[in-house]
Amino acid sequence: MESSLEIRQLRAFVALVEQGGVTAAAQTLGLAQSTVSETLSSLERSVGAAVFLRRRGSHDLVLTDAGQVLLPHARSVLAMIDAAHVAVAGATTAARARVAIATNESLSTYVLASPLDALRRTWPNTTFEVTIMMCTGVLSGVHAGEYDLGLLLHPSEDNPASTPVDRTVVCEDVPLVIFAQPTHVLAKSGKGGHVRRDALAAYPLYLSDSAGDFHTLVRRFLEHDGLPAPRLQTTGSIEGVKRGVLGDPRALGMLPAYALADELSDGTLVSLSVHPRPPHMRLEALMSKTRAQHPATRQLLEAVLATYQVGIVNR
C-alpha cells in the first residue's frame, strides 16, 4: 500500500501531542499556527482517519484510537531520521544538522558563547539553536527529548536528583557575588572587613529573575535570620542588573561570578565581602537519552568543561 505520509506531518503530530495544543506546537516548530493546523489536517487525510479530537467544553486534545496507534510509529520514524542525520554528521563536518540547546540567559551569554563560536566554525553546516528558559524548563525539555543539551544552575547544597537524563557536573561551586559601584557606602565601609548581611536591607538589590531557583535561593539567603531584607528589583536580564546598579549609586546587584568577571577586573563594579557569604550554585550539563546525539553536542560539553578547568569563566 502506497502512503502519502510526510515527515512534516509526523513532526507536527508529535509536537501537538508533546505540547498539548496547536499554538504551542507551532511555537516549538517555528511555524505559523495556520500552517500547523493545515499540516495536521493533511495528516488525517493521508491516514484516512481523525487522529485527535477536542474535548467538549475544553481546549484539551484527546487522541483517537487511530492517533494512539500512530503516535509510537511517528516517534520511531522521526528518531530514525534524526539518527540518520547524526550518522552522516559523524562522517563529515559538511553535513547539515541541528543541535538544540536549552539554558538560562547568563549561561548562554557568559559560558556558552565562546565554545559555540568555535563549534560553529568546526561544523559550518550545523545549526546550533539556543533557547532561553527557566532551569525547570531545561530539565523537562531535555528529559522529553526536545533538546540535545541543557545547562542549568542548582543550589550547591541540593543533592542532584535522580533524573532520566545524562547528568554532568561542570562546576560544583559557582559563587554568587553581591556588588555595587566603587563609590557605594558599603564598598567603602567594607574595605578591610566584612559587610554584615543585615546592612544590605537599606538598599535596593537588583536581580535578573523574578522566579525560579536563583530567585528563591537569594531570597532565602537574605531572609534567613528574620531581619528586614533588601527591596528586590528584577530586571529580566543580566545587562539590566548591571545597568540598574550603574545607574543608581545606592543600588546593589547579585549575579553569578562569571557574569561579572570583566566589570570586577576593570573596576567598573566592586564586589562586597558580605558576612555570612552569599550562597554558591552548581553548574550542571544535561544530555538527552532519547535523542540521537550529534557529535558536536559532546564536543560542546567538553569545551564547556575545559573552560572551567582552565579557570576562564571564574577569572
C-alpha positions in Angstrom: 0.0 0.0 0.0 1.4 3.4 -1.0 1.4 6.0 1.7 1.3 9.8 1.3 2.6 10.4 4.8 5.2 13.1 5.0 7.8 13.9 7.7 6.4 17.4 8.3 3.1 15.8 9.1 4.6 13.5 11.7 6.6 16.3 13.3 3.5 18.4 13.6 1.6 15.5 15.1 4.3 14.6 17.7 4.7 18.3 18.6 0.9 18.6 19.1 0.9 15.7 21.5 4.0 16.8 23.4 3.0 20.5 23.6 -0.7 19.9 24.2 -2.1 22.3 21.6 -1.7 23.7 18.2 -0.4 27.1 19.3 2.3 25.6 21.5 3.2 23.1 18.7 3.6 25.9 16.2 5.9 27.9 18.6 8.0 24.8 19.1 8.3 24.1 15.3 8.8 27.8 14.5 5.8 27.8 12.1 2.6 29.8 11.8 -0.4 28.3 13.7 -2.4 28.1 10.4 0.4 26.1 8.8 0.5 23.6 11.6 -3.3 23.3 11.5 -3.3 22.6 7.8 -0.4 20.1 8.2 -2.4 18.2 10.8 -5.5 18.2 8.5 -3.4 16.8 5.7 -2.1 14.1 8.0 -5.6 13.0 8.8 -6.4 12.9 5.1 -3.3 10.9 4.5 -4.2 8.2 7.1 -7.9 8.4 6.3 -8.9 8.9 9.9 -9.1 11.5 12.6 -6.1 11.3 15.0 -7.2 13.7 17.7 -10.4 15.2 19.0 -11.0 18.3 21.1 -12.7 17.5 24.4 -16.1 19.2 24.6 -16.2 22.3 26.7 -12.4 22.3 26.9 -9.2 23.2 25.0 -7.8 19.7 25.8 -6.9 17.4 22.9 -7.6 13.7 23.1 -6.0 11.2 20.8 -8.4 8.9 18.9 -7.7 5.2 18.6 -6.0 5.9 15.3 -3.9 8.6 16.9 -2.9 6.3 19.7 -1.7 3.7 17.2 0.1 6.3 15.0 2.0 8.0 17.8 4.7 5.4 18.6 5.3 4.9 14.9 5.6 8.6 14.3 8.1 8.9 17.1 10.1 5.9 15.8 10.2 7.3 12.3 11.4 10.7 13.5 14.0 9.1 15.7 15.4 7.1 12.8 15.6 10.2 10.7 17.4 12.0 13.4 19.8 9.1 13.8 20.4 9.1 10.0 21.3 12.8 10.2 23.6 12.2 13.1 25.3 9.2 11.4 26.0 11.4 8.3 27.2 14.2 10.5 29.7 11.8 12.2 31.2 11.1 8.8 31.6 14.7 7.6 31.5 18.1 9.1 29.9 19.4 5.9 26.6 17.6 6.7 23.6 19.7 7.5 22.3 19.1 11.0 20.7 20.8 14.1 21.8 20.8 17.7 19.1 22.1 20.2 20.4 23.7 23.4 18.4 24.9 26.4 19.8 27.1 29.2 19.3 30.4 31.0 20.4 33.8 29.9 23.5 34.2 32.0 24.9 30.8 31.0 24.1 31.4 27.3 26.0 34.7 27.3 29.0 34.1 29.5 29.5 30.3 29.4 28.2 29.0 26.0 29.1 31.9 23.7 32.8 31.2 23.3 32.6 27.4 22.9 29.7 27.8 20.5 31.6 30.3 18.4 34.4 27.7 17.9 31.9 24.9 17.2 30.2 26.9 14.5 33.5 27.2 12.7 34.2 23.5 13.1 30.7 22.5 11.9 29.8 25.2 9.4 26.6 23.5 8.2 25.3 22.6 11.6 22.7 24.9 13.2 23.1 25.4 16.9 19.8 26.7 18.3 19.9 28.1 21.9 16.6 28.5 23.7 16.5 30.6 26.9 14.2 29.4 29.7 13.9 28.7 33.5 16.0 25.9 34.8 13.0 23.7 35.5 12.1 24.0 31.8 15.6 23.0 30.8 15.3 19.7 32.8 11.9 18.9 31.5 12.8 19.8 27.9 15.9 17.6 27.8 14.0 14.8 29.5 11.3 15.0 26.9 13.9 14.8 24.1 13.2 18.3 22.8 16.8 19.4 23.4 20.1 17.7 22.9 21.9 19.6 25.7 20.8 21.6 28.7 22.9 23.8 31.0 21.4 24.9 34.4 22.3 26.1 37.8 21.3 24.4 41.1 21.8 25.5 44.7 25.1 23.8 45.8 23.6 22.3 48.9 20.9 20.5 46.9 21.7 16.9 46.1 21.4 16.0 42.4 18.1 14.3 41.9 17.9 11.0 40.0 16.7 12.0 36.6 16.2 10.1 33.3 18.9 12.2 31.6 22.7 12.0 31.4 24.0 14.5 34.0 27.5 16.0 34.2 28.6 18.4 37.0 30.5 21.1 35.2 31.4 23.1 38.3 30.5 22.2 41.9 31.0 25.7 43.2 29.8 28.8 41.2 29.9 31.8 43.6 27.2 34.4 43.7 28.5 38.0 44.1 26.9 41.0 45.7 28.3 44.1 44.0 28.0 47.9 43.8 29.6 51.0 42.3 33.0 51.6 43.8 31.7 54.8 45.5 28.9 52.9 47.3 29.0 53.5 51.1 29.1 49.7 51.7 32.0 49.4 49.4 33.9 51.9 51.4 32.9 50.6 54.8 33.7 47.1 53.8 37.3 47.7 52.9 39.5 45.6 55.2 36.5 43.8 56.7 33.1 42.3 56.1 29.7 43.9 55.4 27.0 42.4 57.6 24.1 40.9 55.8 21.6 43.0 57.7 23.3 46.1 56.4 22.0 45.3 52.9 18.4 46.0 53.9 18.7 49.7 53.4 19.5 49.5 49.7 17.6 48.2 46.6 19.1 44.9 45.3 18.8 44.1 41.6 18.3 40.5 40.3 17.7 39.2 36.8 15.0 36.6 37.6 11.6 37.2 39.3 11.1 33.5 40.0 13.0 30.2 39.8 15.8 28.5 41.8 18.1 31.6 41.6 15.5 34.0 42.9 14.4 31.5 45.7 18.0 30.9 46.8 18.7 34.7 47.0 15.5 35.4 48.9 16.2 32.5 51.3 19.7 33.9 52.0 18.6 37.4 52.6 15.7 36.5 54.9 17.4 33.7 56.8 17.8 35.5 60.1 14.3 37.0 60.0 15.7 40.6 59.7 14.5 43.0 57.1 15.8 42.2 53.6 16.6 44.5 50.7 13.9 45.6 48.4 14.4 43.3 45.4 14.2 44.7 41.9 14.0 42.3 39.0 15.2 43.4 35.5 14.7 40.3 33.4 18.3 40.3 32.1 21.9 40.3 33.3 22.5 43.5 31.4 19.5 45.1 33.1 21.0 44.2 36.6 24.3 45.8 35.7 22.7 48.9 34.2 20.5 49.2 37.3 23.4 49.3 39.6 25.5 51.6 37.4 22.5 54.0 37.2 21.9 54.2 40.9 24.8 54.9 43.3 22.8 53.4 46.2 21.9 50.1 44.4 23.3 46.7 44.9 23.2 43.8 42.5 23.6 40.0 42.8 24.8 37.8 39.9 26.9 34.6 39.3 30.6 35.5 39.4 31.2 34.5 35.8 28.7 37.3 34.7 30.8 40.0 36.4 34.4 39.0 35.5 35.1 41.9 33.2 33.5 44.6 35.3 35.2 43.5 38.5 38.5 43.2 36.7 38.4 46.8 35.3 37.0 48.3 38.5 33.7 49.4 37.0 31.9 47.5 39.7 33.2 46.1 43.0 32.2 43.0 45.0 31.2 43.3 48.6 32.6 41.0 51.2 29.3 40.1 52.8 29.0 38.0 56.0 27.7 35.4 56.0 28.9 34.9 52.5 26.3 34.6 49.7 25.3 31.0 48.7 27.0 29.2 45.8 25.5 27.2 43.0 26.3 24.1 41.0 26.5 24.2 37.2 25.2 21.0 35.5 25.0 19.8 31.9 22.2 17.5 30.9 22.1 15.4 27.8 19.0 13.6 26.4 18.9 9.8 26.5 16.2 9.7 23.8 17.7 11.9 21.0 20.4 10.6 18.7 23.3 12.8 19.7 25.2 14.8 17.1 29.0 14.6 17.6 29.1 18.3 18.1 26.9 18.0 21.3 29.6 16.0 23.1 32.3 18.4 21.8 30.3 21.4 23.1 30.1 19.8 26.6 33.8 19.0 26.6 34.6 22.6 25.6 32.4 24.0 28.4 34.2 21.6 30.9 37.6 22.7 29.6 36.6 26.4 30.0 36.0 25.8 33.7 39.1 23.6 34.2 41.5 26.3 32.9 39.7 28.9 35.1 38.5 31.2 32.2 34.9 31.6 33.5 35.7 32.4 37.1 38.8 34.5 36.5 
